[in-house]
Amino acid sequence: MTKVAKKFAQKSKRHFRIRKKLSGTRLIPRLVVFRSNKYIYAQVIDDKEGKTIASVSTRNLKNDKSKNVKKIDSSFASGKNLAKSLEAKKIKKIIFDRGGYKYHGRVKALAEGARSGGLDF
């Protein structure tokens, strides 16, 4: 097994352990995070119906390339944008699914941005 395959297998195990304990509903949906090397993506999902309620990514932010915007800052802004879109849909409470990633860095910044936007989890 290669080093990359081993890391992916370990992440998959962590995500499965987390996922078996969490499930989102219409009233309290699940906030899922995916982190790539360049961007971070977040979706709010209703698991009962299998529908995505809202989604956001750092790709969609209107960042100025001339300003060196850090990934953590754009993750925080994405969390705030997600909170605003959920506020319009009258959703205040969510369940946070970190997707097997450590609660550190960009994942933590996205969560703190969502909290500062008014979400409770």
RADA-V134277 format. One record per residue. N is the residue number from 1. RES is the residue in three letters. PHI is phi in whole degrees, 0 to 359 (NA if undefined). PSI is psi in whole degrees, 0 to 359 (NA if undefined). NEAR is the number of other ideal C-beta (glycine too) atoms within 12 Angstrom. Layout:
n->[N:N]
res->[RES:RES]
phi->[PHI:PHI]
psi->[PSI:PSI]
near->[NEAR:NEAR]
//
This chain:
n->[1:2:3:4:5:6:7:8:9:10:11:12:13:14:15:16:17:18:19:20:21:22:23:24:25:26:27:28:29:30:31:32:33:34:35:36:37:38:39:40:41:42:43:44:45:46:47:48:49:50:51:52:53:54:55:56:57:58:59:60:61:62:63:64:65:66:67:68:69:70:71:72:73:74:75:76:77:78:79:80:81:82:83:84:85:86:87:88:89:90:91:92:93:94:95:96:97:98:99:100:101:102:103:104:105:106:107:108:109:110:111:112:113:114:115:116:117:118:119:120:121]
res->[MET:THR:LYS:VAL:ALA:LYS:LYS:PHE:ALA:GLN:LYS:SER:LYS:ARG:HIS:PHE:ARG:ILE:ARG:LYS:LYS:LEU:SER:GLY:THR:ARG:LEU:ILE:PRO:ARG:LEU:VAL:VAL:PHE:ARG:SER:ASN:LYS:TYR:ILE:TYR:ALA:GLN:VAL:ILE:ASP:ASP:LYS:GLU:GLY:LYS:THR:ILE:ALA:SER:VAL:SER:THR:ARG:ASN:LEU:LYS:ASN:ASP:LYS:SER:LYS:ASN:VAL:LYS:LYS:ILE:ASP:SER:SER:PHE:ALA:SER:GLY:LYS:ASN:LEU:ALA:LYS:SER:LEU:GLU:ALA:LYS:LYS:ILE:LYS:LYS:ILE:ILE:PHE:ASP:ARG:GLY:GLY:TYR:LYS:TYR:HIS:GLY:ARG:VAL:LYS:ALA:LEU:ALA:GLU:GLY:ALA:ARG:SER:GLY:GLY:LEU:ASP:PHE]
phi->[NA:285:296:293:295:294:298:295:296:294:296:297:297:298:297:297:298:290:294:289:262:249:206:262:239:293:280:232:282:257:264:256:244:235:241:258:293:256:233:227:238:220:230:251:238:264:286:295:264:72:240:271:275:206:213:207:212:285:294:278:291:272:273:278:288:290:277:276:277:284:297:294:294:289:294:299:295:296:298:295:297:296:297:295:291:284:296:294:265:61:247:248:249:220:250:266:247:281:69:87:273:292:280:200:68:291:294:294:296:297:296:293:296:294:295:290:280:116:279:242:204]
psi->[131:168:320:318:323:317:318:319:319:319:320:320:315:316:319:318:319:315:329:345:343:142:135:150:182:322:323:86:172:129:113:138:135:131:120:181:330:322:171:138:146:138:146:120:138:107:335:316:345:36:148:124:316:155:156:153:162:345:325:348:145:77:141:124:337:326:134:88:127:154:324:320:320:329:318:316:324:320:319:318:321:318:321:318:327:330:324:333:9:41:122:331:137:168:130:122:107:358:27:356:157:148:80:147:236:326:316:321:320:316:317:324:319:320:318:338:350:2:149:121:NA]
near->[9:8:9:10:11:12:15:15:16:18:21:17:15:20:23:16:16:24:21:11:12:25:20:30:21:21:16:25:37:35:44:37:43:30:31:16:9:15:22:40:31:48:29:39:32:25:23:15:13:14:17:22:31:33:25:36:27:36:19:18:26:13:21:9:9:6:11:10:18:15:25:23:23:32:40:32:32:43:42:29:31:46:34:21:27:31:21:15:20:13:32:20:24:38:29:33:34:31:32:25:31:17:21:16:21:36:32:23:30:47:38:27:33:39:23:19:31:22:33:19:29]
//
